[in-house]
Amino acid sequence: MQGKHILVGVTGGIAAYKTAYLIRDLVKRGAEVKVIMTEKAKEFITPLTLATLSKNPVLVDFFDPTDGRWNSHVSLGLWADAYIIAPATANTLAKMAHGLADNLLTTTYLSARCPIFVAPAMDLDMYAHTATQENLATLRARNVHFIEPTSGFLASGLEGKGRMAEPEDIAAFVADALQTHKPLAGKHILITAGPTYEKIDPVRFIGNYSSGKMGYALAEVCAQWGAKVTLVSGPVQLKAKHPNIAVTSVESAAQMYQASMQTFASSDAAILCAAVADFTPETKANSKIKRGDDGMQITLQPTQDIAAALGATKKENQVLVGFALETDNEAANAAGKLQRKNLDFIVLNSLNNPGTCFGFDNNQISIIHKNGTTQTFPVKTKQEVAIDIIDNLCNYLNN
């Protein structure tokens, strides 16, 4: 969303507090944000808060009462690349559906030439009411984009459908809708992410510190660029947001191997980002191993090598991307892995770079290609790193 002009409309609902997080997310994505509020919205969140986050004055009236300066709804509608109304109350949805222009927010809606997005928020009975559903149907017929509310605990104390979608989900929805660059349209990409857990007994395992953030960022970029993504994920505290991402949850290296082998045959490419355990206990206890006075010995055996197995079955029209996390002889070790496992390129990251890799939001990578060339990148967010990696993937798929 870098450089996009995003207009955010805030109406009078309890979910207005969430709009602060939406604005922050949009700004972090590189958008310029302006905010229009209704008078009722000011009772739920202050204009000062939203002005601070958006870095622009918040507009409420048709004119500024202090100096008479006109807030042109026409100019606002022409300025915006997208207009997001969040929360969109039942009252505002009714006004939009019937063309009422009694405030700056709805008047700007009627003037806007850009895509319109609404994120409804109201009590479950209001949302389910025939009048609201008919208004939503009218707006859909006019190509208004509808970001469906979720179910959960509501301000009324009831529980049901009517909660405004989470701010990060709204931002992702709009970013995807505005994405015109779809170089992976029609492609199926397999991505592995996160750690594996190798059981010792029912309560203990051998694992690693992988958070899955890099793999999930890769999946989101692939989906935004038009791909259908199968994300084989080890145990993580993350959620894939894009509807084009199908998550297969696994725990062990053996399960990840099986899921990857099943999916790769129908994939155009695979990105093996998961931190897969190299070893697993030879035997796994069926009950908790009790502490004793003596030490405990665990015999380990190698896990199945997913990258090597996929590399052995790779067809000429498939692209295989690996990851190497190194601490010593980094470039040489990564290049050796690339050759042994029949990869097209490998992404090298190092535990010697502080503030990157496991658990962090940033990463610093080098990409080593099968032709021997190397690209080195500065420290970036994992979302930005994902774009660099997928940009290279596109080059391979299109050659």
LUMMARDREN-263745 format. One line per 8 residues: their letters; for each residue x, y, z of C-alpha. Coordinates in steps of 0.5 Angstrom, whole numbers, plus 500, padded with zeros to 3 digits. Example, Ala and Ser with C-alpha at 12.3 -4.5 7.8 and 13.67 -1.06 7.14 Angstrom:
<lovos>
as = 525 491 516 | 527 498 514
</lovos>
This chain:
<lovos>
mqgkhilv = 500 500 500 | 506 504 499 | 504 511 497 | 496 510 497 | 491 515 499 | 487 512 504 | 481 515 507 | 478 512 513
gvtggiaa = 471 514 516 | 469 512 523 | 462 512 525 | 459 512 532 | 460 505 535 | 463 502 540 | 468 499 535 | 471 505 534
yktaylir = 477 504 539 | 479 499 534 | 480 504 528 | 486 507 532 | 489 500 530 | 487 500 523 | 490 507 522 | 496 505 525
dlvkrgae = 497 499 521 | 495 503 514 | 501 508 516 | 506 502 517 | 504 499 511 | 506 506 507 | 499 509 506 | 497 516 507
vkvimtek = 491 516 511 | 486 522 512 | 480 521 517 | 473 523 517 | 469 522 523 | 461 523 525 | 459 527 531 | 457 520 534
akefitpl = 464 517 533 | 467 523 537 | 463 520 543 | 467 513 543 | 474 516 541 | 477 523 540 | 479 526 534 | 486 528 537
tlatlskn = 488 520 538 | 486 519 530 | 489 525 528 | 496 523 532 | 496 516 529 | 494 519 522 | 499 525 522 | 493 529 519
pvlvdffd = 487 533 522 | 481 529 523 | 475 532 519 | 468 532 522 | 464 538 519 | 463 541 512 | 467 547 514 | 472 548 520
ptdgrwns = 468 553 525 | 474 556 527 | 476 559 521 | 470 557 516 | 475 553 511 | 471 548 507 | 472 541 507 | 470 539 500
hvslglwa = 467 532 500 | 469 532 492 | 476 533 493 | 476 528 499 | 473 523 494 | 478 525 488 | 484 524 493 | 482 517 496
dayiiapa = 485 511 493 | 480 507 497 | 475 509 502 | 474 505 509 | 468 506 513 | 470 502 520 | 466 501 524 | 460 502 519
tantlakm = 454 502 524 | 447 500 521 | 445 507 521 | 451 509 516 | 449 503 512 | 442 505 511 | 444 512 509 | 449 509 504
ahgladnl = 444 504 501 | 439 510 500 | 443 516 498 | 442 520 505 | 448 526 505 | 447 529 512 | 454 529 514 | 461 529 511
ltttylsa = 462 522 511 | 456 520 507 | 457 526 503 | 464 524 501 | 462 516 500 | 457 519 494 | 463 523 491 | 468 518 492
rcpifvap = 470 515 485 | 475 510 489 | 473 503 491 | 469 503 498 | 470 498 503 | 465 497 509 | 467 493 516 | 460 493 519
amdldmya = 459 493 527 | 453 492 531 | 449 488 535 | 447 481 533 | 440 482 532 | 441 489 528 | 446 485 524 | 441 479 522
htatqenl = 435 484 521 | 432 484 514 | 433 491 513 | 440 491 515 | 441 485 510 | 437 488 505 | 442 495 505 | 448 490 505
atlrarnv = 445 487 499 | 444 494 495 | 451 496 497 | 454 489 494 | 450 490 488 | 454 497 487 | 460 494 488 | 462 496 495
hfieptsg = 467 491 498 | 464 488 505 | 469 486 510 | 465 481 514 | 464 481 521 | 466 476 526 | 462 472 532 | 464 473 539
flasgleg = 462 477 545 | 459 484 544 | 458 490 548 | 451 488 549 | 453 482 553 | 450 478 548 | 454 473 544 | 454 472 536
kgrmaepe = 455 475 529 | 457 483 529 | 464 484 532 | 468 488 527 | 473 485 523 | 480 485 527 | 484 492 524 | 490 488 521
diaafvad = 485 483 517 | 481 490 515 | 488 492 513 | 490 486 509 | 483 485 506 | 484 492 503 | 491 492 501 | 490 485 497
alqthkpl = 484 489 494 | 488 494 491 | 494 490 489 | 494 490 482 | 501 486 481 | 499 479 481 | 505 475 478 | 503 469 481
agkhilit = 496 468 479 | 494 461 477 | 500 458 481 | 500 453 487 | 506 454 492 | 508 450 497 | 511 453 504 | 513 450 510
agptyeki = 514 454 516 | 515 454 524 | 519 449 528 | 517 441 529 | 516 438 535 | 520 431 536 | 516 427 542 | 520 424 548
dpvrfign = 514 423 552 | 507 425 552 | 509 432 556 | 516 433 553 | 519 434 546 | 525 436 542 | 524 443 539 | 527 450 537
yssgkmgy = 526 457 537 | 522 458 530 | 516 463 531 | 514 461 524 | 514 469 522 | 518 468 516 | 514 463 513 | 507 466 514
alaevcaq = 510 472 511 | 512 469 505 | 505 465 505 | 502 472 505 | 506 475 500 | 505 469 495 | 497 470 496 | 497 477 495
wgakvtlv = 501 476 489 | 495 471 486 | 498 464 488 | 494 459 491 | 498 457 497 | 499 451 501 | 502 452 508 | 505 446 512
sgpvqlka = 506 449 519 | 509 447 525 | 506 449 532 | 506 456 532 | 502 462 535 | 500 465 528 | 494 465 524 | 494 466 516
khpniavt = 489 471 514 | 489 471 507 | 483 467 504 | 488 464 499 | 492 460 504 | 490 453 506 | 494 451 512 | 496 444 514
svesaaqm = 498 444 521 | 503 438 523 | 507 437 529 | 513 433 527 | 518 432 522 | 515 426 519 | 508 429 519 | 511 435 515
yqasmqtf = 515 430 510 | 509 427 509 | 504 433 508 | 510 436 503 | 511 430 499 | 503 430 498 | 503 437 496 | 509 438 492
assdaail = 507 434 486 | 501 439 484 | 505 445 486 | 509 450 481 | 514 451 487 | 516 450 494 | 519 454 499 | 522 450 505
caavadft = 522 455 510 | 521 451 516 | 526 449 522 | 525 442 521 | 529 438 527 | 535 434 524 | 534 428 529 | 528 425 533
petkansk = 528 420 539 | 529 413 537 | 524 411 542 | 518 415 545 | 515 413 552 | 508 412 552 | 507 415 559 | 511 421 563
ikrgddgm = 518 419 564 | 519 420 572 | 525 424 575 | 530 419 578 | 537 420 581 | 541 418 575 | 541 421 568 | 537 420 562
qitlqptq = 540 418 555 | 536 419 549 | 538 416 543 | 537 420 537 | 536 418 529 | 536 422 523 | 529 425 521 | 527 424 513
diaaalga = 530 430 509 | 524 434 506 | 529 438 502 | 533 432 499 | 526 428 498 | 523 434 494 | 529 435 490 | 530 428 488
tkkenqvl = 522 428 485 | 523 436 482 | 520 436 475 | 524 441 470 | 518 446 471 | 518 446 478 | 522 451 483 | 525 449 489
vgfaletd = 527 454 494 | 531 452 501 | 533 456 507 | 540 455 511 | 541 458 518 | 548 458 519 | 553 460 525 | 560 458 521
neaanaag = 562 457 514 | 556 460 512 | 556 461 505 | 560 455 504 | 555 451 508 | 549 454 504 | 552 453 497 | 553 446 499
klqrknld = 546 445 501 | 544 448 495 | 547 443 490 | 546 437 495 | 539 438 495 | 537 440 488 | 535 447 490 | 534 453 485
fivlnsln = 536 458 490 | 537 458 497 | 536 463 503 | 542 464 508 | 540 467 514 | 545 467 520 | 545 467 528 | 551 472 528
npgtcfgf = 546 478 526 | 543 480 532 | 536 482 532 | 534 477 526 | 532 470 525 | 528 466 531 | 523 470 534 | 524 477 531
dnnqisii = 520 481 526 | 527 483 522 | 531 479 518 | 538 479 514 | 539 475 508 | 543 473 502 | 540 469 496 | 545 464 493
hkngttqt = 543 462 486 | 544 455 483 | 548 459 478 | 553 461 483 | 551 468 484 | 549 471 491 | 545 477 493 | 546 480 499
fpvktkqe = 540 485 503 | 540 489 509 | 536 488 515 | 529 489 513 | 522 487 516 | 520 480 515 | 515 482 510 | 520 486 506
vaidiidn = 524 480 506 | 519 476 504 | 518 481 498 | 525 480 496 | 525 472 496 | 518 472 492 | 521 477 487 | 526 472 486
lcnylnn = 521 466 485 | 517 470 480 | 524 470 476 | 525 463 476 | 517 461 475 | 517 466 469 | 524 464 465
</lovos>
